[in-house]
């Protein structure tokens, strides 16, 4: 996992979508559930989105609660 690449991608995606960081009320993270991946993902989110906000950005990940669901993993986040 690359902190810089993840942060850059988040900035690019939100800029293209025209969504400012302050417009977010919650972010559903990938949540790898690993001691290496999770901290990198959270730091990237913080650098790309949270630092530009006027309020904290709540982050969650349903995957860490129910497991990696293979092809259905996106559905868990959508339903949450």
C-alpha positions as CSV (number, residue, x, y, z in Angstrom):
1,X,0.0,0.0,0.0
2,X,1.2,3.5,-0.8
3,X,0.1,6.4,1.3
4,X,1.0,8.9,-1.3
5,X,-0.8,7.1,-4.1
6,X,-4.0,6.6,-2.1
7,X,-4.0,10.3,-1.0
8,X,-3.5,11.4,-4.6
9,X,-6.3,9.2,-5.9
10,X,-8.7,10.4,-3.2
11,X,-7.9,14.0,-4.1
12,X,-8.4,13.4,-7.8
13,X,-11.6,11.4,-7.5
14,X,-13.3,13.9,-5.2
15,X,-12.1,16.9,-7.3
16,X,-13.4,15.2,-10.5
17,X,-16.8,14.5,-8.8
18,X,-16.9,18.1,-7.6
19,X,-17.3,17.1,-4.0
20,X,-15.5,19.2,-1.4
21,X,-14.2,17.5,1.8
22,X,-16.7,19.5,4.0
23,X,-19.6,18.0,2.0
24,X,-18.8,14.6,3.4
25,X,-20.7,13.4,6.5
26,X,-19.2,9.9,6.6
27,X,-16.6,7.9,4.7
28,X,-16.8,4.1,4.3
29,X,-13.2,3.0,4.1
30,X,-11.9,-0.2,2.5
31,X,-10.6,-1.5,5.9
32,X,-8.1,-4.2,5.0
33,X,-8.1,-5.3,8.6
34,X,-4.3,-5.5,8.6
35,X,-1.8,-3.8,10.8
36,X,-0.1,-2.3,7.7
37,X,-3.0,-1.5,5.4
38,X,-5.4,0.2,7.8
39,X,-3.1,2.9,9.2
40,X,-1.9,3.7,5.7
41,X,-5.5,4.0,4.4
42,X,-6.5,6.2,7.4
43,X,-3.5,8.5,7.0
44,X,-4.2,8.9,3.3
45,X,-7.9,9.8,4.0
46,X,-6.7,12.3,6.6
47,X,-4.2,13.9,4.3
48,X,-6.5,14.0,1.3
49,X,-9.9,14.8,2.9
50,X,-9.8,15.5,6.6
51,X,-7.2,18.2,6.8
52,X,-9.3,20.5,4.5
53,X,-12.4,20.1,6.7
54,X,-13.8,22.4,9.4
55,X,-15.2,19.4,11.4
56,X,-13.9,15.8,12.0
57,X,-14.7,13.2,9.3
58,X,-16.2,10.0,10.7
59,X,-14.7,6.9,9.1
60,X,-15.9,3.3,9.3
61,X,-15.5,0.0,7.6
62,X,-18.1,-2.7,7.6
63,X,-15.7,-5.2,6.1
64,X,-13.7,-5.5,9.4
65,X,-17.0,-6.6,11.1
66,X,-18.3,-9.1,8.6
67,X,-15.2,-10.2,6.6
68,X,-14.2,-9.9,3.0
69,X,-17.3,-11.0,1.1
70,X,-15.4,-11.5,-2.2
71,X,-17.7,-10.3,-5.0
72,X,-20.4,-9.0,-2.6
73,X,-18.0,-6.8,-0.5
74,X,-19.3,-3.6,-2.1
75,X,-22.9,-4.5,-1.2
76,X,-22.1,-4.5,2.6
77,X,-20.8,-1.0,2.4
78,X,-23.8,0.2,0.3
79,X,-26.3,-1.3,2.7
80,X,-24.5,0.1,5.8
